[in-house]
Amino acid sequence: MASALDVGEPRKEIDRFLAERWKGIAPVLRGEQVRQEAFKAHLFRSHGIDHTWEG
C-alpha cells in the first residue's frame, strides 16, 4: 500500500508541511530554547496572561 502513495522525498515533504503549517513560525525548539519557552509560559500563566495562539 505504501508503494501506491506518491510521497516524494520525505524530508522535503516534512519541510513543506512545516512551512505551510506554521507560516514562518519555527515550530521546533531544541535545547535551551525549550527551557526558555517553558519558563516564559510559566511567567505568563502566573500573571494570568493567556499567551496561547489560537487562530
VMD Tcl script that builds the backbone (N, CA, C; Angstrom):
set m [mol new atoms 165]
animate dup $m
set s [atomselect $m all]
$s set {name element resname resid chain x y z} {
  {N N MET 1 A 0.819 -1.194 0.000}
  {CA C MET 1 A 0.000 0.000 0.000}
  {C C MET 1 A 0.864 1.260 0.000}
  {N N ALA 2 A 1.913 1.272 0.791}
  {CA C ALA 2 A 2.771 2.450 0.849}
  {C C ALA 2 A 3.402 2.751 -0.498}
  {N N SER 3 A 3.669 1.701 -1.275}
  {CA C SER 3 A 4.268 1.934 -2.582}
  {C C SER 3 A 3.288 2.610 -3.533}
  {N N ALA 4 A 1.990 2.526 -3.248}
  {CA C ALA 4 A 0.986 3.165 -4.097}
  {C C ALA 4 A 0.899 4.663 -3.844}
  {N N LEU 5 A 1.405 5.116 -2.721}
  {CA C LEU 5 A 1.372 6.533 -2.382}
  {C C LEU 5 A 2.583 7.237 -2.960}
  {N N ASP 6 A 2.359 8.395 -3.541}
  {CA C ASP 6 A 3.468 9.175 -4.070}
  {C C ASP 6 A 3.848 10.217 -3.022}
  {N N VAL 7 A 4.836 9.892 -2.205}
  {CA C VAL 7 A 5.223 10.797 -1.126}
  {C C VAL 7 A 6.437 11.634 -1.475}
  {N N GLY 8 A 7.028 11.423 -2.626}
  {CA C GLY 8 A 8.197 12.207 -2.990}
  {C C GLY 8 A 9.343 11.930 -2.044}
  {N N GLU 9 A 10.097 12.955 -1.760}
  {CA C GLU 9 A 11.201 12.826 -0.814}
  {C C GLU 9 A 10.690 13.204 0.577}
  {N N PRO 10 A 10.753 12.288 1.534}
  {CA C PRO 10 A 10.167 12.531 2.859}
  {C C PRO 10 A 10.641 13.820 3.526}
  {N N ARG 11 A 11.927 14.104 3.482}
  {CA C ARG 11 A 12.438 15.310 4.148}
  {C C ARG 11 A 11.845 16.573 3.523}
  {N N LYS 12 A 11.774 16.604 2.206}
  {CA C LYS 12 A 11.199 17.767 1.526}
  {C C LYS 12 A 9.716 17.909 1.849}
  {N N GLU 13 A 9.022 16.783 1.945}
  {CA C GLU 13 A 7.598 16.820 2.284}
  {C C GLU 13 A 7.380 17.352 3.697}
  {N N ILE 14 A 8.219 16.937 4.628}
  {CA C ILE 14 A 8.120 17.433 6.005}
  {C C ILE 14 A 8.404 18.926 6.048}
  {N N ASP 15 A 9.460 19.361 5.364}
  {CA C ASP 15 A 9.790 20.788 5.324}
  {C C ASP 15 A 8.643 21.607 4.735}
  {N N ARG 16 A 8.048 21.097 3.662}
  {CA C ARG 16 A 6.938 21.799 3.022}
  {C C ARG 16 A 5.739 21.876 3.971}
  {N N PHE 17 A 5.455 20.765 4.652}
  {CA C PHE 17 A 4.349 20.748 5.605}
  {C C PHE 17 A 4.566 21.764 6.723}
  {N N LEU 18 A 5.760 21.766 7.319}
  {CA C LEU 18 A 6.032 22.687 8.420}
  {C C LEU 18 A 5.966 24.137 7.968}
  {N N ALA 19 A 6.486 24.417 6.783}
  {CA C ALA 19 A 6.440 25.786 6.266}
  {C C ALA 19 A 4.997 26.239 6.078}
  {N N GLU 20 A 4.168 25.365 5.556}
  {CA C GLU 20 A 2.765 25.707 5.341}
  {C C GLU 20 A 2.018 25.807 6.664}
  {N N ARG 21 A 2.285 24.879 7.563}
  {CA C ARG 21 A 1.558 24.824 8.835}
  {C C ARG 21 A 1.844 26.034 9.711}
  {N N TRP 22 A 3.066 26.437 9.770}
  {CA C TRP 22 A 3.447 27.481 10.716}
  {C C TRP 22 A 3.690 28.830 10.081}
  {N N LYS 23 A 3.755 28.908 8.771}
  {CA C LYS 23 A 3.899 30.182 8.054}
  {C C LYS 23 A 4.947 31.096 8.688}
  {N N GLY 24 A 6.145 30.580 8.820}
  {CA C GLY 24 A 7.250 31.396 9.305}
  {C C GLY 24 A 7.546 31.269 10.785}
  {N N ILE 25 A 6.690 30.597 11.533}
  {CA C ILE 25 A 6.951 30.409 12.959}
  {C C ILE 25 A 7.700 29.098 13.121}
  {N N ALA 26 A 8.855 29.149 13.707}
  {CA C ALA 26 A 9.653 27.934 13.889}
  {C C ALA 26 A 8.996 27.032 14.928}
  {N N PRO 27 A 8.473 25.877 14.538}
  {CA C PRO 27 A 7.764 25.018 15.475}
  {C C PRO 27 A 8.649 24.089 16.282}
  {N N VAL 28 A 9.911 24.013 15.928}
  {CA C VAL 28 A 10.796 23.053 16.569}
  {C C VAL 28 A 11.789 23.804 17.451}
  {N N LEU 29 A 11.742 23.506 18.728}
  {CA C LEU 29 A 12.675 24.105 19.670}
  {C C LEU 29 A 13.643 23.036 20.132}
  {N N ARG 30 A 14.860 23.448 20.402}
  {CA C ARG 30 A 15.875 22.499 20.846}
  {C C ARG 30 A 16.641 23.070 22.032}
  {N N GLY 31 A 17.041 22.174 22.892}
  {CA C GLY 31 A 17.939 22.521 23.991}
  {C C GLY 31 A 17.453 23.670 24.849}
  {N N GLU 32 A 18.258 24.698 24.915}
  {CA C GLU 32 A 17.995 25.860 25.759}
  {C C GLU 32 A 16.690 26.559 25.383}
  {N N GLN 33 A 16.323 26.515 24.113}
  {CA C GLN 33 A 15.090 27.164 23.671}
  {C C GLN 33 A 13.866 26.561 24.347}
  {N N VAL 34 A 13.867 25.256 24.541}
  {CA C VAL 34 A 12.736 24.588 25.192}
  {C C VAL 34 A 12.595 25.092 26.620}
  {N N ARG 35 A 13.692 25.166 27.337}
  {CA C ARG 35 A 13.662 25.648 28.722}
  {C C ARG 35 A 13.183 27.094 28.785}
  {N N GLN 36 A 13.681 27.930 27.883}
  {CA C GLN 36 A 13.293 29.337 27.875}
  {C C GLN 36 A 11.802 29.513 27.596}
  {N N GLU 37 A 11.287 28.767 26.625}
  {CA C GLU 37 A 9.867 28.878 26.294}
  {C C GLU 37 A 8.986 28.354 27.417}
  {N N ALA 38 A 9.405 27.282 28.074}
  {CA C ALA 38 A 8.639 26.756 29.203}
  {C C ALA 38 A 8.619 27.769 30.346}
  {N N PHE 39 A 9.754 28.403 30.602}
  {CA C PHE 39 A 9.829 29.412 31.656}
  {C C PHE 39 A 8.950 30.614 31.315}
  {N N LYS 40 A 9.002 31.054 30.063}
  {CA C LYS 40 A 8.180 32.182 29.631}
  {C C LYS 40 A 6.695 31.848 29.781}
  {N N ALA 41 A 6.300 30.643 29.389}
  {CA C ALA 41 A 4.903 30.233 29.517}
  {C C ALA 41 A 4.483 30.236 30.986}
  {N N HIS 42 A 5.376 29.766 31.865}
  {CA C HIS 42 A 5.087 29.768 33.302}
  {C C HIS 42 A 4.891 31.201 33.810}
  {N N LEU 43 A 5.752 32.110 33.386}
  {CA C LEU 43 A 5.618 33.507 33.817}
  {C C LEU 43 A 4.282 34.097 33.375}
  {N N PHE 44 A 3.924 33.866 32.123}
  {CA C PHE 44 A 2.646 34.380 31.636}
  {C C PHE 44 A 1.484 33.813 32.444}
  {N N ARG 45 A 1.487 32.493 32.664}
  {CA C ARG 45 A 0.394 31.864 33.413}
  {C C ARG 45 A 0.331 32.391 34.839}
  {N N SER 46 A 1.483 32.575 35.468}
  {CA C SER 46 A 1.490 33.023 36.863}
  {C C SER 46 A 0.966 34.448 37.009}
  {N N HIS 47 A 0.975 35.210 35.919}
  {CA C HIS 47 A 0.447 36.574 35.938}
  {C C HIS 47 A -0.924 36.666 35.285}
  {N N GLY 48 A -1.518 35.504 34.995}
  {CA C GLY 48 A -2.867 35.478 34.443}
  {C C GLY 48 A -2.973 35.938 33.002}
  {N N ILE 49 A -1.901 35.833 32.249}
  {CA C ILE 49 A -1.898 36.258 30.848}
  {C C ILE 49 A -2.035 35.032 29.959}
  {N N ASP 50 A -3.023 35.069 29.055}
  {CA C ASP 50 A -3.197 33.965 28.105}
  {C C ASP 50 A -2.327 34.265 26.890}
  {N N HIS 51 A -1.245 33.538 26.759}
  {CA C HIS 51 A -0.303 33.783 25.661}
  {C C HIS 51 A -0.438 32.764 24.539}
  {N N THR 52 A -1.463 31.927 24.602}
  {CA C THR 52 A -1.625 30.908 23.562}
  {C C THR 52 A -2.105 31.548 22.273}
  {N N TRP 53 A -1.713 30.931 21.190}
  {CA C TRP 53 A -2.097 31.422 19.859}
  {C C TRP 53 A -3.229 30.566 19.349}
  {N N GLU 54 A -4.380 31.120 19.248}
  {CA C GLU 54 A -5.497 30.381 18.664}
  {C C GLU 54 A -5.980 31.165 17.465}
  {N N GLY 55 A -5.764 30.564 16.294}
  {CA C GLY 55 A -6.091 31.240 15.044}
  {C C GLY 55 A -7.465 31.135 14.683}
}
mol reanalyze $m
mol bondsrecalc $m
mol representation Tube
mol addrep $m
